[in-house]
Amino acid sequence: MSSGEAPRPTGEEDPLRPGDRRILEQYLGHLRIERGLSENTLAAYRRDLRRYLVDLARREVDPAAVDPEQLGEWLQSLRTGADGGTPLSAASAARSLAAVRGLHSFLDAERVSTTGDPSRLVPTPTLPRRLPHPLTLDQVEALLEAAGRPGTGRDATERALRDRALLELLYGIGARISEVTGLDLDDVDLPGRSAVLRGKGDKHRVVPVGRFAAEALGAYLTRGRPALAARGRGTPAIFLGARGTRLTRQAAWQVVQRCARDAELEDLPEPISPHTLRHSYATHLLHGGADVRSVQELLGHASVTTTQLYTQVTVDSLRETHAGAHPRARRGA
């Protein structure tokens, strides 16, 4: 059970009512089949919605008859833990509300709800604005160089080729970690320097692969992957672990963190993660003159609003450059 979920009473009794359980499973089935959400995403929805439905059961409220006031009370209880679960931050409460909004929209569309969609009248908790922290070009170079240094032990050279190719792709195409670890051999066209990425909701997009990323990937496929693949039973996955099976997201995270340590990049505002390289990719594209709509397509963002967050990072950087370089902008001028 997640730490944020309301605790289940001791004994065999499930606090979730049979009718509510049926609604939950129907909605999750809809998300799985109609929207193609991953199992990890579905598990997060299940945790959030279960906590919500258990609280409704405690208050003897029918999910099909919830009004905006009752929904607002539930949202407040998330922040304080009054529903019996762990108090949530504004960001976590907003995530839970998004799941509940989806459920009520589904119940309304299926003509189950008697109150329409009450979540439309409940505002999202105000979130503190968090700008991404991209790496500098020198920091990216240091990270990539560290990835290509062979360590010790069995298959050290092969793993170094793999790790360099992994990080070159994360930075070179701005992919999510799940998109890179999900790549199969047929997804990449090295001569054409392109790759097919499977993003959220199983949406596909084709992205260009730069020369450095293509060269690193080619070296790994030629001189690194065969040795790793020999340990497995045959898989189309590009990136393989020590047993010849598809490299997991967790293992890829560990690769990035190890390279950050080796590159002595640990004293940064935020720890380096695979998403840091995606942030850096987007920010460096905009610094180089790419338009925000193109970056949106490359990143696979559903809304340009998400991509515009990076434009603020770029503007802030230009403002600092201007303040330090222009005679009429310097402090004390």
N, C-alpha and C positions, 0 to 999 in steps of 0.2 A: 504494500500500500504506500502511495506517495505521502511524504510528510505533510503535504498541504491538504490531504483529504480528511474529511471528518472521520473520527475513529468509529470502528464498528463495535457494537456491544459484544460482550463475551457470550459464548454459547453458539448455537447453530443458526439462530434467527438472522436473516438478512434484513437490514433496515430499509432496503429498497423495496417498494411495493411492487407486486407482480405486474400491474398495469404500467407502472413507470419503467420497470425493467424492459417490458415489451417495446415501449416507445423508444427507449435508449437504443436497443438493438436494431430497431427499424431505421433509426436515424443514422447510426454508425454504418449499417449496411448500405444506406443511400450514399454516404460519403465514400465508402470503399468502391462501390460499383459505378456511381454516376460521376464522381469527381476524382476517382483514382488516387486517393490519399494514401500515403505510406503507412505501414503498420506502426511506426514510431509516432506519427502524427495522430493516428487513430487512438493510440494508447493515451496520449495527452488529452484528447477530447473526452475519452472515457473517464479519466480521473476528474476532470473539471465538471463534467455533466453529472457524474455520480454524486459528487459533493453537493451539487445544486439540488438534485432530485431527492437526496436524503434529507436535506434541510426542508424542502417542501413537504415531505412526508411527516417530518417532526412537527411542522406547523399545520398539518392537515389541509394543505393547499393542493388543488388539482393542477397539474402542469398545463392542462388545456383551458384553465380559467384564471390564469395569473393576470393581475393588473399591474400597471407601471409602478404603483406605490409599493406593492409587495416585492417586485423585482428590485426596486431601489433599496428596500430594507435588507434584502439578501446581499446586495452588493456591499452595503455598509458592514454587514456582519463578516464579510470576507476580510475586510481591512482590520477588524478588531478581534476576529476569532470567536465572535459570539455564537457562531453556528456549531462550535465544538471542534473546529479544525484549527490549523496553524494560521495566525494572522498573515495576510499576504501584502506584499508591496503594491504600489499603484500599478506597476507594469504587470505583475502576476494577476492582479484583479482584472485588469483590462483584457488580458488573455482569456481569463475565465468568462468574462462578459461576452467576448467574441464567440466563444463556443456556445454559450446560452442563446445569443442572438441567432446563430445558425439553427439551433433547435427550434426556436419559436417561429422563425421564418418557414421552416419545414412543416411545422404543425399547422401554420396558417395556410400554406400552399396545399396541404393535404385536406384542408377543411375540417381539421380536428379541433382547432382552437375556437373557443366561444368568445374570445376577447381580441381577436385579430393577432397582431404582433405587438405585444406590450413593450418589447425591447427597443422599439423605434423611439420611444419617448424617454428613454433612460440614457443620460449622457455618459460618455466614456470617461473614466478617471483621468485627470490631468497628469500627464507624464513629464518628468524632467527631460529637457532636451539633451540628447547625447550624440555628439558628433563622433564619427569614426576617427581613429588615430592611424593614419597610413604611415608606412615606412618611407624613409628617404630612399633615393636611388642607391646611395652608398650602402645603406642597411640591407636593401634587397640583394645587392651584389655579395655582401658578406654572408648572408643567409644561404644563397645559392652555392657559393664557394664551399661553405661548410658542409652542405649536403653532398657534394661530390667527393669529399675526402674519405677514402676507405678507412674503416675502423679495424677492428681485430676480429678474429674468429672465422668460423666457416662462412663461405659466400660473402666475405666482406666487400670484395670488388663488385660483385653482382648487386648487392644491396646498395652500394654507393651509387651505381648507375641508376638503380630504381629510384632512390631518394632524390637524386638530382632531377630526373625526369618528372617526378611527382611535383616537386616544388616549382620547376619551370612551367608546368602546365597550370598549377594553381595561380601563379602570378601572370603567366603569359596569355591565358584565356579568361581569367577572372571567374573560374568555375567554383561552385560550391563543393565542399569536400565530398558529399554524397554523389555529385555528378562525376567527379574524377574517379573515385573508387568504383563507380558503376560503369565505367567505360569498358567496352568489349573491343576486341581486335577489329571487328568490322565497322566500328564507329569512327575510326580515324583514317583519313586519307592523307598519308604523309606526302606523296608527290603533289597532291593538290593543296596541301597545308590547310586542312579543315578537319573539324570534328563535329560529331552529332552529340549533343548533350541532352540527357533526359532530366528535366527540371521538376519543379513542384507540380503536382497534379498530372504527372506523366506527360507534361508538355515538352515537345522536342524543339530544339533550335540548333541551327548550324552556325558555328563560330570559326573565324580564321585562326590558324595556329602560326605564330611567328617563327622566324628562322631558328632562334636559339632553342625554343621549346621543341621544334621539330627535330633538330639535331640531337638534343638530349634524349628525346623519346626514341629516335632511331637507334642511338647507341645502346639504350637499354634493351630494346626489342631484339637487337642483334647479338649483344654480348652479355646481357644480364638475365633477361627473362627465361631463356632456354634452361639454364641451370636450376632456377627456381621451379619452373614448370615440371621438370623431371621428377620432382618430389610428390607431385599431385597426381590426380587421376584424369587430368584433362579438363580445362576450363577455358572459356573464351575471354575471361577477364584479362585486362592488360596488366594491372598492377597486382602482384602476387606476394603473399606472405611467405614465411619460412617453410611452411608445409605445402607450398604449391597451390594453395587455395586463394580465393579473392582476398585482397587486402581489405581489412575492415576499416570503418571510419575511425574507430578508436586507435587502431594501430597507426593510421595515417596522422592522427593528431600527435601521437607520441613521436613520430618522425619529425614533425615540424618543431615540437618542443625541444627535442634533442639537438636539432640543427641550430635553434636559437641559443641554446647553451653553448654549443661549440663555437658559435659566432660571437659570443659574449654580448648578446643583445637581450639581456634579462632586466636591465635597469631602465625600462621604458614605462610610459604612463599606463599602459595595459599590457598584459602578457601576450606574446605573439601566438596567434592561432591560425589555422587555415583561412579563416575569414579575414584575418589581417591582410593576407595577400590579395584577397578579392577587393577589400577596401583600397589597397594600394594601386591595384590595376585600374580601378575606376577613377581614382583621383589623378593618377598620372596621365590617363587618357584625356581628361578634361584640361589638365595643365598643358598638354600638348596641342590643344585646340579642337578636340573632338566635340561634337555637339551633343547635348544631353539626350536627345531622342535616339541617337545611334548607340550611346552608352547604355540606355535603357534596354534596347534590343539585345545588345551583347551580354548584358547581365541577366536577361530573362525576367526583368521586373514587370509585374502586371500593371503597375501604375508609375507614371513618370514622377509622381510626388516622392516616391522612395528614392529614385535616382537623384533628384534635386538636392538631397541631403549632401551629396558630394560636391555640388556646386558651391555650397556654403563653405565647405572646407577650403576649396580653391580660392574663393573670394577672401576668406580670412588670411590665407597665405599671401595673396597679392597685397592685401592691406598692410601686412607686416613688412613686406618688401618695400612698399611705397613709403611707409613711415620711416624706414631706416635709410632710404636712399635719396628721397627728394628733399631738396634744401628747404622747401616751404612746408614740409610735413614732419621734419625732425623735431623731437621734443626740445623745447626751449628756444626754437627758432623764432 
